[in-house]
Amino acid sequence: MSNNRVSRRQFLSYTLTGVGGFMAAGMLMPMLRFAIDPVLQKHDGGDFVKTEHKIADLTDEPVKVDFSFEQVDAWYKSDVTNVAWVYKNGDQIIALSPVCKHLGCMVDWNGDSAHPEQFFCPCHAGRYEKNGKNIAGTPPLGPLDEFEVKEQDGYLMIGPAKANTLVK
């Protein structure tokens, strides 16, 4: 036997340290999992939604396109309906978000007879050019967001919103 005997005080100290460590690990593991789990989950963000509009029917005049998708928030699933203003600019298809950058109201194409060929926000008289650029001197401080678009079987597919790339 060894001459290094463990005193009662040391034994209690080691035992309580070990038990405290296990208790701390038991409390920290769920918190750590909560923090790391979203990073490790596969995200299906960026999915495109098929609309009822044919690419061939689009013109250079913006049209309002409604599209719906299923949104999952934790355990709650809901159907969300969204809107985009879509038009053709040559061979390029443009889809703009209708949400005003000032206070989040919905803009309308040709909504103001004093300023035709512009997007108009009725909440505070905000105006945007056809490409979504905010007009100086009106409340919006940034351009309308743009949706990613693609074609599938001749139909318009709308993807996630992104910052406007048409405005320089």
Secondary structure by P-SEA (a helix, b strand, c coil): cccccccaaaaaaaaaaaaaaaaaaaaaaaaaaaaccccccccccbbbbbccccccccccbbbbbbbbbbbbcccbbbbbbbbbbbbbcccbbbbbbcccccccccccccccccccccccccccbbbbcccccccccccccccbbbbbbbbcccbbbbcccccccccc
